[in-house]
């Protein structure tokens, strides 16, 4: 077996990561222009917390009519964009843009949820989890009776210790009766009835979804084989990147993902993943939008600090935007809640960042080899 290219191992430069949206955007745009990528800006209608302009930025490398395309998505879940942006910058600064085959393109979507990215939130400006928003809103929306039973406990009106203890006791009692998996489904599979609650899927396509669809139409209408890597964080072991595939079990798309990325690919629908089944995933929307192409879509999920830190960070963020003062950046409680969420989904540690870069390089390389007709090693 041939040795891996030098880019695929070692040499991790963690300066590609940022701690503010504007800094991340600047690094991305500089790297894109530096390698000759064709950049387009998709302006967001609202400003960031410091009055800064927000946008989703797309960068295309390669021939416009490329039949094979690697797509890398960053910022589906806003604050997770810090972890996704770094590997995108690393990819653009590395040797890949100059060595793409003639029939292969590279499309990077930076900050597909720029409002959440800039405000250090997981959700969009509509309080929508973008990764639950890709349902067909012309049809009856998915029901989540478990969430309805627990909604007041997932979304407390106060963060004082006694109130939180009462709600946690109620959740634990429900979990004991119905099972751990049922509680995970109730909490995070997606709900469409509580616009201010956690994991809300929306009442229609968000700005972020509509913009993503426009980018796909602009760049991938002629693509025939597409590898998609959607960068995520928060689930699984610290620093490990798990390629999660939600294609239908046994389908050609799952088989393709396994050929390209190997046996580390997991499937929530089979219970092999750190995630569980969900509704309205980006993957489902891309399947519809790219029905003309052979695709393989994985969410590359990097583990961080594990429960209960993530649940608490999301609970506190939801409380802040319902009952607190989220735009008062000088307020101590606001600062604490915002920073806790950002640091959970993008830990400010070099060991974690190095692990993210190494695994991302590996997964991107495997995708390019798969597009070229090879298989995962």
C-alpha positions as CSV (number, residue, x, y, z in Angstrom):
1,X,0.0,0.0,0.0
2,X,1.4,3.4,-1.0
3,X,2.5,5.7,1.8
4,X,0.0,8.4,2.8
5,X,0.8,11.9,1.5
6,X,2.6,14.2,3.9
7,X,-0.5,16.3,4.2
8,X,-2.4,13.4,5.7
9,X,-0.3,13.0,8.8
10,X,1.4,15.3,11.3
11,X,2.1,19.0,10.8
12,X,-1.1,20.2,12.5
13,X,-1.2,24.0,12.6
14,X,-3.9,24.9,15.1
15,X,-3.7,28.6,14.1
16,X,-6.4,27.7,11.5
17,X,-8.9,27.8,14.4
18,X,-10.6,31.0,15.6
19,X,-12.6,32.0,18.7
20,X,-14.8,34.7,17.0
21,X,-17.0,34.5,13.9
22,X,-15.3,37.4,12.1
23,X,-11.9,35.9,12.7
24,X,-13.0,32.6,11.4
25,X,-14.5,34.2,8.3
26,X,-11.4,36.2,7.6
27,X,-9.1,33.1,7.9
28,X,-11.5,31.2,5.5
29,X,-11.7,34.0,2.9
30,X,-7.9,34.6,3.0
31,X,-7.2,30.8,2.5
32,X,-9.8,30.6,-0.3
33,X,-8.4,33.5,-2.2
34,X,-4.9,32.3,-1.5
35,X,-5.4,29.1,-3.4
36,X,-7.4,30.7,-6.2
37,X,-10.8,29.5,-5.1
38,X,-13.9,31.2,-6.6
39,X,-15.7,32.8,-3.7
40,X,-19.3,33.9,-3.4
41,X,-21.0,35.7,-0.5
42,X,-24.6,35.0,0.6
43,X,-25.4,37.9,3.0
44,X,-27.5,37.3,6.1
45,X,-30.2,39.9,6.8
46,X,-29.2,40.4,10.5
47,X,-26.0,41.6,12.2
48,X,-23.8,39.8,14.6
49,X,-23.4,40.7,18.3
50,X,-20.9,43.4,17.6
51,X,-22.9,44.8,14.6
52,X,-20.7,42.9,12.2
53,X,-22.1,41.7,8.8
54,X,-23.0,38.1,8.6
55,X,-22.9,35.8,5.6
56,X,-22.6,32.3,4.4
57,X,-19.5,32.1,2.1
58,X,-18.9,29.4,-0.5
59,X,-15.6,28.6,-2.1
60,X,-15.2,26.5,-5.2
61,X,-11.9,25.0,-6.4
62,X,-11.6,23.2,-9.7
63,X,-13.4,23.2,-13.1
64,X,-16.9,24.6,-13.1
65,X,-18.1,21.5,-14.9
66,X,-16.5,19.0,-12.5
67,X,-18.4,15.7,-12.4
68,X,-17.0,14.7,-9.1
69,X,-17.2,17.0,-6.1
70,X,-16.2,16.9,-2.4
71,X,-18.4,19.2,-0.3
72,X,-17.4,20.2,3.2
73,X,-20.0,22.0,5.3
74,X,-19.2,24.1,8.4
75,X,-21.5,25.7,10.9
76,X,-24.8,23.8,10.5
77,X,-25.0,24.1,14.3
78,X,-23.7,27.7,14.6
79,X,-21.1,27.5,17.4
80,X,-19.9,24.2,16.1
81,X,-18.6,26.2,13.2
82,X,-15.4,27.1,15.0
83,X,-14.4,23.4,14.9
84,X,-15.5,23.0,11.3
85,X,-13.9,26.2,10.0
86,X,-10.4,25.2,11.1
87,X,-10.3,22.0,8.9
88,X,-11.7,24.0,6.0
89,X,-8.9,26.5,6.3
90,X,-6.4,23.7,6.6
91,X,-7.7,22.0,3.5
92,X,-7.5,25.3,1.5
93,X,-4.0,26.0,2.7
94,X,-2.8,22.5,1.9
95,X,-1.8,20.7,-1.3
96,X,-5.3,19.5,-2.3
97,X,-6.5,22.6,-4.3
98,X,-3.4,22.5,-6.6
99,X,-3.6,18.7,-7.1
100,X,-7.2,18.1,-7.8
101,X,-7.9,15.9,-10.9
102,X,-9.4,17.7,-13.9
103,X,-12.8,16.2,-13.3
104,X,-12.9,16.9,-9.6
105,X,-14.1,20.0,-7.7
106,X,-14.1,21.1,-4.1
107,X,-17.0,23.1,-2.6
108,X,-16.7,24.5,0.9
109,X,-19.7,26.0,2.6
110,X,-18.6,28.2,5.5
111,X,-21.0,29.2,8.2
112,X,-24.2,27.9,6.7
113,X,-25.8,29.2,10.0
114,X,-23.9,32.4,10.4
115,X,-26.3,33.9,13.0
116,X,-25.7,31.0,15.4
117,X,-22.0,31.0,14.6
118,X,-21.6,34.7,15.5
119,X,-23.9,34.6,18.5
120,X,-22.3,31.3,19.8
121,X,-25.6,29.5,19.5
122,X,-26.4,26.1,18.1
123,X,-29.6,27.3,16.5
124,X,-30.5,29.8,13.8
125,X,-32.0,33.3,14.3
126,X,-35.5,31.6,14.3
127,X,-34.4,29.3,17.2
128,X,-34.4,26.5,14.7
129,X,-32.1,23.5,14.8
130,X,-31.0,23.6,11.1
131,X,-30.3,19.9,11.3
132,X,-34.0,19.3,12.0
133,X,-35.3,21.8,9.5
134,X,-35.1,19.8,6.3
135,X,-38.5,18.2,6.5
136,X,-41.2,18.5,3.9
137,X,-43.4,21.3,5.4
138,X,-46.2,20.5,2.9
139,X,-46.8,17.3,4.8
140,X,-47.8,16.5,8.4
141,X,-44.9,17.3,10.7
142,X,-43.2,14.6,12.8
143,X,-44.7,14.1,16.2
144,X,-42.5,13.8,19.4
145,X,-44.8,12.8,22.3
146,X,-41.9,12.3,24.6
147,X,-40.9,15.9,24.2
148,X,-44.4,17.1,24.9
149,X,-44.3,15.1,28.1
150,X,-41.0,16.7,29.2
151,X,-41.0,20.1,27.5
152,X,-41.4,22.1,30.8
153,X,-38.5,20.2,32.3
154,X,-36.2,20.6,29.2
155,X,-37.0,24.4,29.2
156,X,-37.0,25.7,32.8
157,X,-38.1,29.2,33.5
158,X,-35.4,29.7,36.1
159,X,-31.8,28.5,36.5
160,X,-31.8,28.5,40.3
161,X,-30.5,25.3,41.9
162,X,-33.8,24.2,43.4
163,X,-35.7,24.6,40.1
164,X,-33.1,22.7,38.1
165,X,-33.0,19.9,40.7
166,X,-36.8,19.5,40.4
167,X,-36.7,19.4,36.6
168,X,-33.8,16.9,36.5
169,X,-35.6,14.6,38.9
170,X,-38.6,14.6,36.7
171,X,-36.5,13.8,33.6
172,X,-34.7,11.0,35.5
173,X,-38.0,9.5,36.6
174,X,-39.3,9.6,33.0
175,X,-36.0,8.0,31.8
176,X,-36.3,5.3,34.4
177,X,-39.8,4.4,33.3
178,X,-39.4,4.7,29.5
179,X,-35.7,4.0,29.0
180,X,-32.5,5.9,28.2
181,X,-33.0,5.7,24.4
182,X,-36.6,7.0,24.6
183,X,-35.4,10.0,26.6
184,X,-32.7,10.7,24.1
185,X,-35.3,10.6,21.3
186,X,-37.6,12.9,23.3
187,X,-34.9,15.4,23.9
188,X,-33.1,15.7,20.6
189,X,-34.7,13.8,17.8
190,X,-36.6,17.0,16.9
191,X,-39.9,18.7,17.8
192,X,-42.1,21.0,15.7
193,X,-44.6,22.4,18.4
194,X,-42.5,24.5,20.7
195,X,-40.9,27.5,18.9
196,X,-38.9,28.6,21.9
197,X,-37.8,25.1,23.0
198,X,-34.7,23.0,22.4
199,X,-34.2,21.1,19.2
200,X,-37.1,22.9,17.4
201,X,-37.3,22.0,13.7
202,X,-39.2,25.1,12.6
203,X,-42.5,25.9,10.9
204,X,-41.0,26.3,7.4
205,X,-37.6,26.5,5.6
206,X,-35.2,28.8,7.4
207,X,-33.0,31.4,5.8
208,X,-30.1,29.0,6.3
209,X,-31.8,26.1,4.6
210,X,-33.0,28.3,1.6
211,X,-29.5,29.7,1.2
212,X,-28.0,26.2,1.3
213,X,-30.4,25.0,-1.4
214,X,-29.4,28.0,-3.6
215,X,-25.7,27.2,-3.2
216,X,-26.3,23.6,-4.2
217,X,-28.3,24.7,-7.3
218,X,-25.6,27.2,-8.2
219,X,-22.7,24.8,-7.9
220,X,-23.8,21.1,-8.1
221,X,-26.5,21.0,-10.8
222,X,-24.0,19.3,-13.2
223,X,-22.2,17.1,-10.6
224,X,-22.6,13.3,-11.0
225,X,-20.8,11.9,-7.9
226,X,-20.7,13.9,-4.7
227,X,-19.0,13.2,-1.3
228,X,-20.4,15.4,1.5
229,X,-18.9,15.9,4.9
230,X,-20.9,17.9,7.3
231,X,-18.7,19.0,10.3
232,X,-20.3,18.6,13.8
233,X,-19.2,18.4,17.4
234,X,-20.6,17.3,20.8
235,X,-21.2,13.6,20.7
236,X,-18.8,10.7,21.3
237,X,-15.4,10.3,22.8
238,X,-13.2,13.4,23.3
239,X,-11.4,14.3,20.0
240,X,-12.6,11.3,18.0
241,X,-14.3,12.1,14.6
242,X,-17.1,9.6,13.9
243,X,-18.5,9.5,10.4
244,X,-22.3,9.2,10.9
245,X,-24.4,8.1,8.0
246,X,-28.2,8.4,8.0
247,X,-28.8,7.0,4.5
248,X,-31.3,4.2,4.5
249,X,-29.7,1.0,6.0
250,X,-28.5,-1.3,3.2
251,X,-28.9,1.3,0.5
252,X,-26.4,2.0,-2.2
253,X,-25.6,5.3,-0.5
254,X,-24.6,3.5,2.7
255,X,-22.6,1.0,0.8
256,X,-20.8,3.8,-1.0
257,X,-20.1,5.5,2.3
258,X,-18.6,2.3,3.7
259,X,-16.4,1.8,0.6
260,X,-15.1,5.3,0.9
261,X,-14.7,5.8,4.6
262,X,-14.5,2.2,5.8
263,X,-15.9,0.4,8.8
264,X,-15.7,3.4,11.1
265,X,-18.9,4.6,9.5
266,X,-21.8,4.4,11.9
267,X,-25.6,4.3,11.4
268,X,-28.0,5.7,13.9
269,X,-30.9,3.8,12.4
270,X,-29.1,0.6,13.3
271,X,-28.1,1.7,16.8
272,X,-24.3,1.8,16.0
273,X,-23.8,5.5,16.5
274,X,-23.2,8.0,19.3
275,X,-26.2,9.7,17.8
276,X,-29.8,8.3,17.4
277,X,-32.5,8.6,14.7
278,X,-33.5,12.2,14.0
279,X,-36.0,14.1,11.8
280,X,-35.3,16.8,9.3
281,X,-31.6,16.2,8.8
282,X,-29.6,18.1,6.3
283,X,-28.7,14.8,4.8
284,X,-32.3,14.2,3.7
285,X,-32.5,17.6,2.1
286,X,-29.3,17.0,0.2
287,X,-30.6,13.7,-1.0
288,X,-33.6,15.5,-2.5
289,X,-31.6,18.4,-4.0
290,X,-29.0,16.1,-5.5
291,X,-31.3,13.4,-6.7
292,X,-29.5,13.5,-10.1
293,X,-26.2,12.5,-8.5
294,X,-24.6,9.5,-6.8
295,X,-23.9,10.8,-3.3
296,X,-22.5,9.7,0.0
297,X,-23.2,12.0,3.0
298,X,-21.6,11.7,6.5
299,X,-21.8,14.0,9.5
300,X,-18.2,14.0,10.9
301,X,-19.0,14.2,14.6
302,X,-16.2,15.1,17.0
303,X,-16.6,14.2,20.6
304,X,-16.1,16.9,23.3
305,X,-16.8,16.8,27.0
306,X,-19.8,14.5,27.1
307,X,-23.0,14.6,29.1
308,X,-24.3,16.3,31.1
309,X,-22.2,19.3,30.0
310,X,-23.8,19.6,26.6
311,X,-27.4,19.2,27.8
312,X,-26.8,21.9,30.4
313,X,-25.2,24.3,27.9
314,X,-28.2,24.0,25.6
315,X,-30.7,24.3,28.4
316,X,-29.0,27.5,29.7
317,X,-28.7,29.0,26.2
318,X,-32.4,28.4,25.6
319,X,-33.2,30.0,28.9
320,X,-31.0,33.0,28.1
321,X,-32.8,33.8,24.8
322,X,-36.3,33.3,26.4
323,X,-35.9,34.9,29.8
324,X,-32.4,36.5,30.0
325,X,-30.6,39.4,28.3
326,X,-28.6,37.7,25.5
327,X,-27.6,41.0,23.7
328,X,-26.1,42.5,26.8
329,X,-22.6,41.1,26.3
330,X,-21.3,42.9,29.4
331,X,-23.7,41.0,31.7
332,X,-21.9,38.3,33.7
333,X,-24.5,35.6,33.3
334,X,-24.8,36.2,29.6
335,X,-21.1,35.9,29.2
336,X,-21.0,32.7,31.3
337,X,-23.7,31.0,29.3
338,X,-22.4,32.0,25.9
339,X,-18.9,31.0,26.7
340,X,-19.9,27.7,28.2
341,X,-21.8,26.7,25.0
342,X,-19.0,27.8,22.7
343,X,-16.3,26.0,24.7
344,X,-18.4,22.8,24.9
345,X,-18.8,22.6,21.2
346,X,-15.3,23.8,20.4
347,X,-13.0,23.1,23.3
348,X,-10.1,25.7,23.4
349,X,-7.4,23.0,23.8
350,X,-4.6,22.3,21.3
351,X,-4.8,18.5,21.8
352,X,-8.5,18.5,20.8
353,X,-7.8,20.8,17.8
354,X,-4.9,18.6,16.6
355,X,-7.1,15.5,16.8
356,X,-9.8,17.3,14.8
357,X,-7.3,18.4,12.1
358,X,-5.7,14.9,11.8
359,X,-9.0,13.1,11.5
360,X,-10.5,15.7,9.1
361,X,-7.5,15.3,6.8
362,X,-7.9,11.6,6.8
363,X,-11.7,11.8,6.1
364,X,-11.2,14.4,3.3
365,X,-8.4,12.2,1.7
366,X,-10.6,9.1,1.8
367,X,-13.5,11.1,0.2
368,X,-11.2,12.2,-2.6
369,X,-9.9,8.7,-3.1
370,X,-13.5,7.4,-3.2
371,X,-14.5,10.0,-5.8
372,X,-11.5,8.9,-7.9
373,X,-12.7,5.4,-7.8
374,X,-10.6,4.0,-5.0
375,X,-11.7,2.6,-1.6
376,X,-11.0,3.5,2.0
377,X,-7.8,2.1,3.5
